[in-house]
Amino acid sequence: MRPSAAALAVAPDRLEEKTFLRDHGIETARFAAVSCADDLERAVAEIGLPAVLKSRRFGYDGKGQVMIGSKAEAADALEAIGHAPAILESRIR
């Protein structure tokens, strides 16, 4: 069985992928879109820490991902991914 065209269309973008999965009843880590520092601050308040900031596109094998353990690390995390559109995900066991 092969993935549908819809699944392939959303796979390159982490936000679209997580939204697609959630909308189809598949449980995911809590997540929020991040486009700027204010978004990241709101996402951290909503999701909590520790969390992972991930670029929405062009990330693989850990590329474009930064762990955030404290509010003080948030600005550095955004800088580390080059202020690219991102998604903040809660950490899961």
C-alpha positions in Angstrom: 0.0 0.0 0.0 1.3 3.5 -0.9 0.6 6.8 0.8 -2.2 8.9 -0.7 -1.5 12.1 -2.6 -3.0 14.0 0.3 -0.6 12.4 2.8 2.4 13.1 0.5 1.2 16.7 0.1 1.4 17.4 3.8 4.5 15.4 4.7 7.1 18.1 3.9 5.6 20.6 6.4 5.6 19.6 10.0 2.7 21.8 11.0 0.5 20.6 8.1 1.5 17.0 8.9 0.6 17.3 12.6 -2.6 19.0 11.8 -3.5 16.4 9.2 -2.8 13.6 11.7 -4.8 15.2 14.5 -7.7 15.9 12.2 -7.8 12.3 11.2 -8.0 11.1 14.8 -4.3 10.2 15.3 -2.9 11.3 18.6 0.2 13.6 18.4 2.3 15.5 20.8 0.8 18.9 21.7 2.0 21.5 19.2 1.7 25.1 18.1 2.8 27.1 15.1 5.7 29.6 15.6 6.4 32.4 13.2 8.1 34.9 15.5 9.4 35.4 19.0 5.9 36.4 20.2 4.5 33.2 18.9 7.2 31.2 20.6 6.5 32.9 23.9 2.7 32.1 23.6 3.5 28.5 22.5 5.8 28.0 25.5 3.1 29.3 27.8 0.5 27.0 26.2 2.5 23.8 25.8 5.0 24.1 28.6 8.6 23.0 28.9 10.6 21.1 28.1 9.7 21.2 24.4 11.2 20.9 21.0 11.3 23.7 18.5 11.4 22.3 14.9 11.6 24.1 11.6 8.4 23.4 9.6 10.4 22.4 6.5 13.7 21.0 5.5 14.4 19.2 8.8 15.6 15.7 9.0 17.6 13.5 11.4 17.6 16.2 14.0 18.4 19.0 11.6 16.3 22.1 12.3 15.4 20.9 15.8 16.4 22.5 19.2 15.4 21.4 22.7 14.1 24.1 24.9 14.4 23.4 28.7 13.8 26.9 30.0 12.2 30.2 28.9 15.7 31.7 28.7 16.7 29.2 26.0 13.7 30.1 23.8 15.3 33.1 22.0 18.5 31.1 21.3 16.4 28.2 19.9 14.7 30.5 17.4 18.0 31.9 16.4 19.5 28.4 16.0 16.9 27.5 13.4 17.4 30.8 11.6 14.0 32.3 12.5 12.4 29.9 10.1 8.7 29.2 10.3 8.5 26.5 13.1 6.4 24.3 15.3 6.8 23.9 19.0 6.1 20.3 20.2 5.7 19.1 23.7 8.3 16.5 24.7 6.9 13.0 25.1 8.4 9.9 26.8 
